[in-house]
Amino acid sequence: MKYDWKKQEKDLYGTKKKAELVTVPVQKFLTIQGEGNPNNEDFSARVGVLYPVAWSIKMGFKKFYKTHLELQSEFDYSEFAIFPLEGIWSTKNTKDITDKESFEYKIMLRQPDWITQEMFEAALAAVAKKEPNDLLTKLSLETIEDGKCVQILHHGSFDDEPASFLKLDQFATEQGLKRRSFDHREIYLNDARKTAPEKRRTILRYQVD
């Protein structure tokens, strides 16, 4: 049976264009950090090394499942769909949060809970052998827990996100909640390289107390 985040986790990925309160559990991610304008080549290069490793992990797990009959009962699914690209964004310039050159980010692809460090390292080695790239050494398998958050679906250009963040801020205030930091998470439900800006769908989320 295949695990599909679109079907199994609608509470986290089926967000509507209305702010809501969610509790995000502990999750595993394949991550890489960077800084600067996301329109620059450096950002694209970092995104580019995530996907080959994610696919290698996916295929490696599928093979592992098929060849370890005695362990199959430990897993809920025999394979899984690649999760959407995500990013945790911050800035070195809190006086102007639209200053893209000051952005700091951790870009990532979520992994199922049962993916181990050993599976990650095996996938990394396989990709490095086939497609050598210095950026591969900067990849990590991390566990992150966002906890209590507010989120909203932003429909449109990334440059128009402030309007959606304003809605989130208003909702948080109404709920008596306080934003923890300038950091926020973005979940890209479609491929920005292949989607017109006005048709992009992005979940915006930040932690609250």
Secondary structure, 3 states (H helix, E strand, C coil): CEECHHHHCHHHHCCCCCCEEEEEEEEEEEEEEEECCCCCHHHHHHHHHHHHHHHHHHHHHHHHHHHCHHHHHHCCCCEECCCCEEEEEEECCCCCCCCHHHEEEEEEEEECCCCCHHHHHHHHHHHHHHCCCHHHHHCEEEEEEEEEEEEEEEECCHHHHHHHHHHHHHHHHHCCCCECCCCEEEEECCCCCCCCHHHCEEEEEEEEC
